[in-house]
Amino acid sequence: MERGEANDGRRAAFGYRPVFHAVGLCLALAATWLLLSGYFQFLLLALGVLSVGLCVWIAMRMDLIDHEGVPIHITWAALRYLPWLAKEVVKANIDVARRVVDPALPISPTMFDAPASQQSDLGQTLYANSITLTPGTVSVDLDLQVIRVHALTADAADGVLEGEMDRRVSRVEGQA
């Protein structure tokens, strides 16, 4: 079996185009290089171009460039999702801080299973990580269509179970 044959059906379903994903990876690595280095001298830019090219070549040789390794198909939807997630993180942060400062506010830790309606591993991972990023909740385990969550309070558990984050992540993934 040729390298990558096993993934052909999965890749075809997601509109896999190796050049498109390789260019996306190249742009992401170049932007990261520029943001982290902050230098614009010729020698450093040339070394950056060489490093990016080498990394993309190695990734292509290892057959790592696909719709999940380089998820450029969700870029715009993810950029719309991130401000909402940031707002939720700030709200949950304030709630947790209030509960720490004021001993009269209840803390009732609980474990529960939250349904995950995402169809891909990437979507479920994004959902589980979004839950963990939100203070007061932690994704403990991820199975097919179910995420085991630990919540600091019943309100935090209700917030996850209400399903707004699940719906928004499903939209990022491309579901209606």
Secondary structure, DSSP 4 states (H G I P E B T S, - for coil): --TTGGGHHHHHHTT--HHHHHHHHHHHHHHHHHHHH----HHHHHHHHHHHHHHHHHHHHTT--STTTS-GGGHHHHHHHHHHHHHHHHHHHHHHHHHHH-TTS----EEEEEE---SSHHHHHHHHHHHHHSTTEEEEEEETTEEEEEESSHHHHHHHHT-HHHHHHHHHHT--
